[in-house]
Amino acid sequence: MSIPTANRTHETAPAGSAIPNEGLITQEEESFPMTEQHFSARTRSRSGRSSLGVAHVDQRHNEEFTVVGNHLAQHPDLSLTAIGLATHIQSLPTGTLVGIKVLAAKFPEGETRIAAALRELEQHGYLSRTKERLPSGRIVTRTTSYNKPQARRGHAAPAPRREPAPDPKEPEHPAPTTTAPLPTPDASGLPAHRTARNVLVGLRTLDPRLHLAERDVRRLAPAVAAWLERGVAPDAVQRTLAADLPSEGVRHPAGFLAHRLTALLPPPFEPFGTGPEAARPDPLQNCDDCDRAFRSPRSGRCRGCRTARSAA
């Protein structure tokens, strides 16, 4: 039967040193009269790495996982917000909305930090955002995520599945046959047109993105006059046209306003009591003879007193 052995370390002082047990380390073997070894502590790893750093407990993922490259996870120039945001976007299915407002509603970071992180990812090739105008006149932002920054140079962005991409040579103002005509007022009164022009020009005070050229004001003024003719106040027209603007901005203010003036046109409105069937009754009068109350447009005698006087 073999006898197990253990290593023991002896330290001897270097020559000329007065301090014992410090210097060269030597090893020698010594036999122990036992058949098993019992250790009271684990053997330390000899890898040379410090035990104070991070330790990994890795388990294999068989479902619901995303592969992220170290070029992103350990990017030396990206902020932690940008790295985490890129990882989140890469884990989302195609078609998920990733606008600034959507992300700010989901995470504690505000819109400013999220917008800065998106710009970082665009600069380093992990993200691309392009603005496109739909046939309806609405402007949308197409976001494409790249799991490798070099893939952006070698592959084109995938075509959207839900809506076809518009023709890049589409004119700024579509042909009249493809869009609904602008509403026009029934009466061509000069004061109404002047008020409509002031409504359009004043939109830039509510939002600088709604600045219009002179030719656009002349083209849209009849549509605004139609709103005014239907009983909408000028300030209400301005609030409706300038409300809930797209977060990505308004690329073509004239086309955007033309779409809203046509799609949001209110129905005609007649105040109660203006028709002939809702005429107000005559006021009450007191008869000059019998002091009885009766309805008449002017004061005098009631019908009974007038009949009695005519018979007499």
C-alpha positions in Angstrom: 0.0 0.0 0.0 1.3 3.4 -1.0 1.8 6.0 1.6 0.5 9.5 0.5 2.8 12.4 0.9 2.3 16.1 1.4 4.4 19.1 0.3 5.9 21.2 3.0 7.6 24.6 2.4 10.7 25.6 4.2 12.1 29.1 4.0 15.7 29.9 4.7 17.3 33.3 5.1 19.7 34.5 2.5 23.3 34.7 3.3 24.3 37.6 5.5 20.7 38.2 6.6 19.8 38.4 10.3 16.1 37.8 9.6 15.2 34.1 9.7 12.8 32.4 7.3 12.9 35.1 4.6 14.4 34.5 1.1 14.6 31.5 -1.2 11.7 29.1 -1.1 12.5 25.4 -1.3 10.2 22.3 -1.2 10.8 18.8 0.3 8.6 15.8 0.8 7.7 14.2 4.1 5.7 11.0 4.6 2.7 10.8 6.9 1.4 7.7 8.6 -2.2 7.9 7.2 -4.0 6.4 4.3 -6.2 9.5 3.4 -5.6 13.2 3.2 -8.1 15.7 4.8 -8.0 19.3 3.7 -9.5 22.0 5.8 -9.6 24.7 3.0 -9.9 24.7 -0.8 -6.8 24.7 -2.9 -6.2 28.2 -4.3 -6.1 28.6 -8.1 -2.7 29.3 -9.5 -4.0 31.3 -12.5 -2.3 34.4 -11.2 -5.5 36.5 -11.3 -6.7 38.4 -8.3 -9.7 37.0 -6.4 -11.0 40.6 -5.9 -12.3 41.0 -9.5 -15.6 39.8 -11.0 -16.5 36.2 -10.9 -18.7 34.6 -13.6 -21.4 32.0 -13.1 -22.2 31.0 -16.7 -25.3 28.9 -17.6 -26.3 28.0 -21.1 -29.4 29.8 -22.6 -31.6 27.6 -24.7 -34.3 30.1 -25.4 -35.1 33.9 -25.2 -31.5 35.1 -25.5 -29.7 37.7 -27.6 -26.1 37.4 -28.9 -24.2 40.7 -28.3 -20.6 41.1 -29.5 -17.8 42.3 -27.2 -17.2 45.1 -29.6 -20.4 46.6 -28.3 -20.4 45.4 -24.7 -16.8 46.6 -24.2 -16.8 49.5 -26.6 -14.2 52.0 -25.3 -15.9 55.1 -26.7 -19.6 54.5 -26.0 -21.3 55.5 -22.8 -23.0 52.9 -20.6 -26.3 54.3 -21.5 -25.6 53.9 -25.2 -24.3 50.3 -24.7 -27.4 49.3 -22.7 -29.7 51.0 -25.1 -28.1 49.2 -28.1 -28.4 45.9 -26.3 -32.1 46.5 -25.6 -32.8 47.5 -29.2 -31.1 44.4 -30.5 -33.2 42.2 -28.3 -36.5 43.6 -29.6 -38.4 42.0 -32.5 -38.7 43.7 -35.8 -41.4 46.3 -35.9 -41.1 47.4 -32.3 -41.4 51.2 -31.8 -38.1 52.6 -30.5 -38.8 56.4 -30.5 -37.4 58.7 -27.9 -40.8 59.2 -26.2 -41.5 55.4 -26.2 -38.1 54.6 -24.6 -38.4 57.4 -22.1 -41.7 56.1 -20.9 -40.2 52.6 -20.4 -36.9 53.5 -18.7 -35.9 56.0 -15.9 -33.5 57.9 -18.2 -35.1 61.1 -19.6 -35.6 62.0 -23.2 -32.3 64.1 -23.3 -30.1 61.2 -22.2 -31.9 58.7 -24.5 -31.6 61.1 -27.5 -27.8 61.5 -26.8 -27.4 57.7 -26.6 -29.1 57.3 -29.9 -26.8 59.8 -31.5 -23.8 57.9 -30.1 -25.0 54.7 -31.7 -25.6 56.4 -35.0 -22.1 57.9 -35.0 -20.5 54.5 -34.3 -22.6 52.6 -36.9 -24.9 50.6 -34.6 -28.0 52.5 -35.6 -29.4 54.5 -38.5 -32.5 56.7 -38.5 -34.1 58.0 -41.7 -37.2 60.2 -42.1 -39.7 59.1 -44.8 -42.9 60.7 -45.9 -45.9 58.4 -46.4 -48.5 58.8 -49.2 -50.9 60.2 -46.6 -48.5 63.1 -45.9 -47.4 61.9 -42.5 -43.6 61.9 -41.8 -42.2 58.8 -40.0 -38.8 57.8 -38.8 -37.3 54.4 -39.9 -34.9 52.9 -37.4 -32.4 50.2 -38.4 -30.3 48.4 -35.8 -26.9 46.7 -36.7 -25.5 44.1 -34.5 -22.1 44.7 -36.2 -21.1 48.2 -37.2 -19.3 47.0 -40.3 -22.5 45.3 -41.5 -24.0 48.8 -42.2 -21.5 49.4 -45.0 -22.0 46.0 -46.7 -25.8 45.6 -46.5 -28.6 47.9 -47.2 -31.4 48.5 -44.6 -34.2 46.0 -44.9 -37.4 47.2 -46.5 -40.3 47.8 -44.0 -43.0 45.1 -44.0 -46.0 47.1 -43.0 -45.9 50.0 -45.5 -44.1 50.3 -48.8 -41.3 52.8 -48.9 -42.2 56.0 -50.9 -40.5 56.9 -54.1 -37.4 59.0 -53.2 -38.2 61.2 -56.2 -41.6 62.0 -54.8 -42.3 65.8 -55.2 -42.7 67.9 -52.1 -46.3 68.7 -53.0 -48.2 65.7 -54.4 -50.3 66.0 -57.5 -53.9 67.1 -56.8 -55.2 63.8 -58.2 -53.6 61.8 -55.3 -54.7 64.0 -52.4 -58.0 65.3 -51.3 -58.8 68.9 -52.3 -58.5 71.6 -49.7 -61.8 72.9 -48.3 -63.1 76.2 -49.5 -65.6 78.6 -47.9 -69.1 79.2 -49.3 -68.7 82.9 -49.2 -65.6 84.7 -50.4 -65.5 87.5 -47.9 -62.4 89.6 -47.6 -62.4 89.9 -43.7 -62.6 86.1 -43.4 -59.6 85.7 -45.7 -57.7 88.3 -43.8 -58.4 86.5 -40.5 -57.4 83.2 -42.1 -54.0 84.6 -43.2 -53.4 85.9 -39.7 -54.2 82.5 -38.3 -51.6 80.9 -40.6 -48.9 83.5 -40.1 -49.4 83.3 -36.3 -48.7 79.6 -36.1 -45.0 80.3 -36.0 -45.4 82.0 -32.7 -46.9 78.8 -31.2 -44.2 76.6 -32.8 -41.2 77.7 -35.0 -41.5 74.5 -37.0 -44.8 75.8 -38.6 -43.2 78.7 -40.4 -44.9 79.2 -43.8 -43.9 80.9 -46.9 -46.1 83.6 -48.5 -47.2 81.3 -51.3 -48.2 78.6 -48.8 -50.2 81.2 -46.8 -52.1 82.2 -49.9 -52.8 78.6 -50.8 -54.0 77.5 -47.4 -56.0 80.7 -46.5 -59.2 79.5 -48.2 -59.1 76.3 -46.2 -58.8 78.2 -42.9 -61.6 80.5 -44.0 -63.8 77.4 -44.4 -63.1 76.5 -40.7 -64.0 80.1 -39.6 -67.2 79.9 -41.6 -68.2 76.8 -39.7 -68.0 78.6 -36.4 -64.5 77.7 -35.2 -62.7 80.6 -33.5 -59.3 81.7 -34.9 -57.4 80.7 -31.7 -59.1 77.3 -31.8 -58.0 76.7 -35.3 -54.4 77.5 -34.3 -54.5 75.2 -31.4 -55.9 72.3 -33.5 -53.3 72.8 -36.2 -50.3 73.1 -33.8 -51.3 70.3 -31.3 -49.4 67.1 -30.9 -46.7 67.7 -33.5 -44.5 64.7 -34.4 -41.5 64.2 -32.1 -39.2 63.9 -35.1 -40.3 67.3 -36.4 -42.2 68.7 -39.3 -40.3 68.4 -42.6 -42.9 70.1 -44.8 -45.1 72.5 -42.8 -47.3 73.4 -45.7 -48.1 69.8 -46.6 -48.6 68.9 -42.9 -51.1 71.7 -42.4 -52.9 71.0 -45.6 -53.5 67.4 -44.4 -54.8 68.5 -41.1 -57.1 71.2 -42.6 -58.6 68.6 -44.8 -58.8 65.6 -42.5 -59.9 67.5 -39.4 -62.5 69.8 -41.1 -65.4 70.2 -38.6 -69.0 69.9 -39.7 -71.2 73.0 -40.2 -72.6 74.3 -36.9 -75.7 76.5 -36.4 -76.3 77.9 -32.9 -79.6 76.9 -31.3 -82.5 79.3 -31.9 -81.2 80.7 -35.2 -83.7 78.9 -37.5 -87.3 80.1 -38.2 -88.7 77.2 -36.2 -86.9 78.4 -33.1 -88.1 82.0 -33.1 -88.6 83.6 -29.7 -92.2 84.3 -28.6 -93.5 87.8 -28.2 -92.9 89.4 -24.8 -95.6 89.7 -22.1 -97.6 92.9 -21.9 -100.2 94.2 -19.4 -103.6 95.3 -20.9 -104.3 99.0 -20.5 -107.9 98.3 -19.6 -108.1 95.1 -17.6 -104.5 94.8 -16.6 -104.4 91.2 -17.9 -101.2 89.8 -19.2 -101.0 88.9 -22.8 -98.3 88.4 -25.4 -97.7 91.1 -28.0 -94.8 92.8 -29.7 -96.1 96.1 -28.4 -98.1 97.4 -25.4 -101.9 98.1 -25.6 -105.1 96.2 -25.0 -105.7 92.5 -24.9 -107.8 90.7 -27.5 -110.9 90.6 -25.3 -110.8 94.4 -24.5 -110.3 95.2 -28.2 -113.3 93.0 -29.2 -115.5 94.6 -26.5 -114.6 98.1 -27.6 -115.2 97.3 -31.3 -118.7 95.9 -30.4 -119.6 98.9 -28.4 
